[in-house]
Amino acid sequence: MDALLERLRAGLPAEALITDPDVTASYAHDMASFCDAGTPAVVVLPRSVEEVQHVMRTATALRVPVVPQGARTGLSGAANASDGCIVLSLVKMDRILEISPVDRIAVVEPGVVNATLSRAVGELGLYYPPDPSSWEMCTIGGNIGTASGGLCCVKYGVTAEYVLGLEVVLADGRLLNTGRRTAKGVAGYDLTRLFVGSEGSLGIVVKAVLALRPRPPQQLVLAAEFPSAAAACDAVCRIMERGHTPSLLELMDRTTVRAVNAMASMGLPESTEALLLCAFDTPDPAADLAAVGELCKASGATEVVPADDVAESELLLQARRSALPALEAVKSATMIDDVCVPRSRLGAMIEGTAAIAEKFGLTIGVCAHAGDGNTHPVVCFDHTDPDESRRARASFDEIMALGLELGGTITGEHGVGVLKKEWLARELGEVGLELQRGIKSAFDPLGLLNPGKLF
Ligand SMILES: Cc1cc2nc3c(=O)[nH]c(=O)nc-3n(C[C@H](O)[C@H](O)[C@H](O)COP(=O)(O)OP(=O)(O)OC[C@H]3O[C@@H](n4cnc5c(N)ncnc54)[C@H](O)[C@@H]3O)c2cc1C
């Protein structure tokens, strides 16, 4: 420990190091429940690429594991500390280095908060689409680490679609540049894409070149109430089948609606079994919403209410963004699934989840990026009750098994981390897993980067 601190101090200012155990303990885990976390030896908050290189050279020389962290809003334990590790928090590297309207790119450090970047590019008439519900807190580095999605992905895609190039500090301290800042480029293997979703296991992202789009018109939102989740899923299929391109298509089940009202007094309709939110940012959103409203009615919607204006639309989005925190308040603990299925199987996924909740006698609220087929079943339980905790874990696993059975994936956007480690092998298969392990050891032969995650 003394040798580690001495070497770190040689290349870092005093304020970049935290050693007080009470404070370092607060960096031990992200926002996922039930994921093991160790005790960090030290937390380092670098402000430059050179400082990150110094940390990685030190870690390699002394064989100390390193856990990169952004804002620790992750929901899979992917940013959890391991015993004796260096926590490398990138939040102080938070400069937007460049925004180019001509090249339609932004160049940023990893600690930039998603919403800060969105607002900065918005002022120039540009748009950075990936918008996790946690956008006011989470960082671009974390978004790249987990390949984040969000509410607008149904039209604009996920983080992977917007990362053009990266600067990465490798485990031994070397600096790697991947990708490009051009509109096109196919030179060599796509290492940029490899880093997106790698959960800090291949290198430390210290700079990112991100693609931007022209800012679309403000979106208008419609809320439709359904007598069952199956009817709402039927509407989702009709909307997509008819060729509509909503900028948002989200679902909240009855449990979620009630939880949001209880937490934030949003006045959402409590008698509904499922609430579908659909938005358009097209030149004539009202006309598109009217067409979608008819499709919702054809699927059995009992009420279809388009928002009057942008302010009312924003309130509905706020309600959706507060779904996870609201469900977290239902009982003392939650486990949040992230299963994504082909959207044609969304109804089967949600009905199957309800059957699992009944089988285990648990409350499982579902909110979903319905247009992506990405469900977030949130298992709510009392963590002081050992039997309920056991049933919660079993139901969480059955939900992932159901997702795989329906042709889906165990994680649409939150990542594998610690929480879904055992399930990754089932999804990838033996050959896939072996190759992925080979890639990991090519980048990190000593296994120092974020050990114990993914595999
Ligand atoms: C209320 C709430 C709502 C959410 N909604 C969504 C949502 O809609 N969509 C969604 O996808 N997620 C959502 N999330 C999950 C979470 O916000 C995202 O996974 C987010 O991308 C994590 O960013 P972070 O800065 O907090 O990263 P962290 O949690 O700190 O880290 C995430 C991963 O990235 C790695 N990492 C971080 N920085 C770097 C770096 N510079 N270099 C290399 N690796 C790095 C870490 O090691 C870790 O593996 C939500 C979370 C909460 C709490």
The ligand as an ORCA input file, in Angstrom:
! r2SCAN-3c Opt
* xyz 0 1
  C     -32.378      6.483    -12.652
  C     -31.526      5.791    -13.680
  C     -31.980      5.708    -14.985
  C     -31.195      5.061    -15.962
  N     -31.642      5.038    -17.254
  C     -30.885      4.458    -18.206
  C     -31.338      4.435    -19.566
  O     -32.397      4.948    -19.916
  N     -30.540      3.837    -20.474
  C     -29.336      3.291    -20.128
  O     -28.656      2.745    -20.996
  N     -28.897      3.293    -18.852
  C     -29.633      3.875    -17.883
  N     -29.184      3.878    -16.590
  C     -27.890      3.239    -16.254
  C     -26.658      4.177    -16.252
  O     -27.032      5.515    -16.039
  C     -25.869      4.045    -17.552
  O     -25.329      2.734    -17.645
  C     -24.732      5.069    -17.714
  O     -24.178      4.963    -19.001
  C     -23.614      4.910    -16.702
  O     -22.797      6.064    -16.766
  P     -21.864      6.470    -15.539
  O     -21.133      7.719    -15.879
  O     -22.652      6.524    -14.287
  O     -20.847      5.235    -15.532
  P     -20.425      4.248    -14.376
  O     -21.620      3.596    -13.784
  O     -19.506      4.921    -13.430
  O     -19.597      3.179    -15.211
  C     -20.213      2.352    -16.149
  C     -19.175      1.433    -16.818
  O     -18.331      2.203    -17.652
  C     -16.956      2.053    -17.254
  N     -16.337      3.359    -17.447
  C     -16.734      4.558    -16.955
  N     -15.938      5.532    -17.414
  C     -15.005      4.942    -18.197
  C     -13.894      5.406    -18.961
  N     -13.573      6.702    -19.024
  N     -13.141      4.502    -19.625
  C     -13.445      3.175    -19.608
  N     -14.478      2.686    -18.918
  C     -15.259      3.551    -18.224
  C     -17.005      1.580    -15.814
  O     -15.860      0.812    -15.484
  C     -18.251      0.721    -15.838
  O     -17.929     -0.543    -16.359
  C     -29.945      4.492    -15.602
  C     -29.498      4.580    -14.274
  C     -30.268      5.218    -13.317
  C     -29.749      5.305    -11.916
*
